[in-house]
Structure formats: structure tokens, C-alpha cells
């Protein structure tokens, strides 16, 4: 009887000891986690503090401006995925007269290959996005697709003359990319545009010769009937499918 009581007492004492140890261990872990969380929060706050660029002198402004022009130029050519840190390191090495990690003669072919592959990839994506847009758009009510791939939708019907290829026309229009970015608008300028029917992109030339004075159409123009593989003016990227709202005011 005494032995069984002693055994029971030892088991109970052991349980209490383990419980105390577990509690202390949990408290220690909780404290460590709290300290770690405080450190992480401090690191996050430090990352949030973006160092302001000093543009107080002409050479600093010129340096920053050069960076803006260079970066935009590279991005427009498909260099979006360039490693910026590696690029900055190279600039610092050159200006600091440090040994180059890649020989200068090797740099040009490396960049040419990268840019060619990046441009091809970007072009393929742009073409695919445009094609998918047109495939979906042609299913919408009222959208008509011609033999060339031009799509249009009549918003308002006119009763006037239809222009010939030899005519000049007066129109109001707004042009957008398929993501909704507006790149041109005669309406915002407050002045209708005048031009020859054959002096514009192929999609417009085709559409105008189907319209009548007073017509207002939405045009959905594939890249091959627009600005093709080159794009236009930095606002219209290569292989862009375009959307225009066009009102044919007058055939001159």
C-alpha cells in the first residue's frame, strides 16, 4: 500500500515538474518569438524608409534625368527584366574606375542577344494578347469582322456620302490601346482632323470607305492593319491592336 502510494506520488510530482518545464519552455518560446517579431518590424520599417534622391545641383539633376531616359528607352525595347542592381553596379564600376567583371568587348554581343530575345518574347506576348482580344470581341453583339480582320461596330448611322480612296475627310476620333490607355483624341483637342482616306493606317482606310457621313463607329484594328511590328511614337507599342471611336463628319 505504501509502495503504491509512493509510486503515485512520484508520478504526480513528475507530471507537475514536466508541466512546469513545459510552461517555462512555452514562455521562453513566446518571449523569443516576441523579440523576433520586434526585429522583423524594425527591419520592415527600415525598408520603408526610401532614401530621397538629392537633386539639388545641375549634375545631380542631369544624372537622374539620364537615368530616366535610359531606363525608359531600355524598357520600350523589351528590357523590362534586366537586373537593375547589376546594371547599377556596372555604372559604379565604370565611374569609379574599378576592374570590370565582364570585359567591355564582350558586353555588346551579350546585350544584343539579350535584347533580341527579350523583344521577341515581348512581341509574341503582344500578338497573342491582341489576337485573343479580337477573338473574344468578335463574339460581342453588333461587332462585324471583315475579310481583312478589321472589326467594327456601328454606334450611330448617318445618311450622307461614302468617301472614295481619292477623297479627303473630316473626322472626330479617340484612339486607345486595348488596355484602355488613350493615346490620341481630336475631341480633347477640340478640333476635327482632316486627311486623305489613303493617308492613314490601313484599318482606317478600309473603314472610311464603308462609312457614310454622320456615321459613328467603333473600330477594332489588328496590328497588321495598324502600326505593325514597329508601333508608333512611343505611345503605341509594337504589335498593338488598337481601338478607335470614329465619327465621319464630312467627305470633302
Helices and strands as residue ranges (DSSP letters): H 2-48, H 58-76, H 84-95, H 104-137, E 143-145, E 151-156, E 168-177, E 182-185, H 186-189, E 193-196, H 202-208, E 216-221, G 223-225, E 242-251
